Amino acid sequence: MGAPSRLVEVLALVKLRVAAGQVKRQIPPQEHWAFAYSMLQKLSRSFDFITFLLGPELRDAVCIFYLVLRALDTVEDDTSIPDEVKVPILQEFYRHIYNRDWHYSCGTNHYKVLMDKFHYVSMAFLELDQGYRKVIEEVTMRMGAGMAKFICKEVETVDDYDEYCHYAAGLVGCGLSRLFHAAGKEDLAPDSLSNSVGLFLQKINIIRDYLEDINELPKSRMFWPREIWSKYADKLEDFKYKENSEKGVQCLNDMVTNALFHVEDCLQCMSTLNNHAILRACAIPQIIAIGACALYYNNVNVFRGSVRMRRGLIARIIDETNSMSDVYTAFYEFSSLLESKFQETWKSLISRIPSIQIDDSDPNAVLTRKRVDSIKKTCKLSGLLKRRGYDLDNSKYSPMLIMVALVLVAIILGILYSK
């Protein structure tokens, strides 16, 4: 990757750093709200900044919506909780959010803090307008019931996989649409489109978390559907081992191809949004997800450790996503990067990604290309394409660029705090 592209990312990181400082100064002083936004910042990576784009009333609702569902997810994720204890908690969680005294100690690190002090979240929830509370309660009830169902049920088929992802994330998409509607900001989106928005994000997370989930103690959690992985191995954990790398990558490509099925629904859903801040809040995670698709595809390191998009590229996406033109451009470019992995030789910046080379003999290649072509066609037909030059090279930033970034941060913060 050339120096100009890296410089763009460094500048985006500086702007994001400055914006993060401004966000901190907007956190409400009340103890329960301060806790809520502090947890949002610690648990959600860049989502805390995105939430602050929405304006005070809506961002409070979205913040609490996120934390309630994150707490619910923490209960589901904690494999040390016996099923006979966990299932009733999941099923009754929508009632607990009305109890200012309820908390349940589980999870680790920041998640444990959230659960130990959940009463602060309940206090903030009870201060929201009734319309917001109703949406959060209903989504929590349905999600908790669905999660409870899959505590006792394996993800066997692709239909099971879609159903689980609906409970875990599709309902989040539907809930956000209802919150935006309750705020008078957007029309209510069809549930089918909102569901796809959630499924796309969830499926990318499940792919990314393979190694973490398979190594979970005291017992592993498996969300990859047997209908897919059993085509390539006798046991899902076989993909951890180098001797199974070829079959593992083929299975990985199958999983990525499955996720791509939802992309056109996601684009259609975003194209209906009228509010600029809401469009940005919805589009940024989606663009990061399509970038992750290109990063994970054909990448054996998904089975070896954490594979993450570099922070500078995420900062650039946040900075440059302001319109549907930016959305179509990003989806087109990242889809093209994924497509480039079909070529018989590794070219340009993609060549540095540690992967196993494939060709059209990959069992998923025809379907993957068909879905990528369809996504690119949709983006082209919008008539809104620009050129960004995104890439997925994970080589380190040069010391000089890091020094420039630090100097810029110091100068800007000095100016801000002197006012």
GIVENVEN-V881494 format. One record per residue. BURIAL is 1 if it has 9 or more other C-alpha atoms within 8 Angstrom, else 0. Layout:
# GIVENVEN-V881494
[[BURIAL] [BURIAL]]
This chain:
# GIVENVEN-V881494
[[0] [0] [0] [0] [1] [1] [1] [1] [1] [1] [1] [1] [1] [1] [1] [1] [1] [1] [1] [1] [0] [0] [1] [0] [0] [0] [1] [0] [0] [0] [0] [1] [1] [1] [1] [1] [1] [0] [1] [1] [1] [0] [0] [0] [0] [0] [1] [1] [1] [1] [1] [1] [1] [1] [0] [0] [0] [1] [1] [1] [1] [1] [1] [1] [1] [1] [1] [1] [1] [0] [1] [1] [0] [1] [1] [1] [0] [1] [1] [0] [0] [0] [0] [0] [0] [1] [1] [1] [1] [1] [1] [1] [1] [1] [0] [0] [1] [1] [1] [1] [0] [1] [1] [0] [0] [1] [1] [0] [0] [1] [1] [1] [1] [1] [1] [1] [1] [1] [1] [1] [1] [1] [1] [1] [1] [0] [0] [1] [0] [0] [0] [1] [1] [0] [1] [1] [1] [1] [1] [1] [1] [1] [1] [1] [1] [1] [1] [1] [0] [1] [1] [0] [0] [0] [1] [1] [1] [1] [0] [1] [1] [1] [0] [1] [1] [1] [1] [1] [1] [1] [1] [1] [1] [1] [1] [1] [1] [1] [1] [1] [1] [1] [0] [0] [1] [1] [0] [0] [1] [0] [0] [0] [1] [1] [1] [1] [1] [1] [1] [1] [1] [1] [1] [1] [0] [1] [1] [1] [1] [1] [1] [0] [1] [1] [0] [1] [0] [0] [0] [1] [0] [0] [0] [1] [1] [1] [1] [1] [1] [1] [0] [1] [1] [0] [0] [0] [0] [1] [1] [1] [0] [0] [0] [1] [1] [0] [1] [1] [1] [1] [1] [1] [1] [1] [1] [1] [1] [0] [1] [1] [0] [1] [1] [1] [1] [1] [1] [1] [1] [1] [0] [0] [1] [0] [0] [1] [0] [1] [1] [1] [1] [1] [1] [1] [1] [1] [1] [1] [1] [1] [1] [1] [1] [1] [1] [1] [1] [1] [1] [1] [1] [1] [1] [0] [0] [1] [0] [0] [1] [0] [0] [1] [1] [1] [1] [1] [1] [0] [1] [0] [1] [1] [1] [1] [1] [1] [1] [1] [1] [1] [1] [1] [1] [1] [1] [1] [1] [1] [1] [1] [1] [1] [0] [0] [0] [1] [0] [0] [1] [1] [0] [0] [1] [0] [0] [1] [0] [1] [1] [0] [0] [0] [0] [1] [1] [0] [0] [1] [1] [0] [1] [1] [0] [0] [1] [1] [0] [1] [1] [1] [0] [0] [0] [1] [1] [0] [0] [0] [0] [0] [1] [1] [1] [0] [0] [0] [0] [0] [0] [0] [1] [1] [0] [0] [1] [0] [0] [1] [1] [0] [0] [1] [1] [0] [0] [0] [0] [0] [0]]
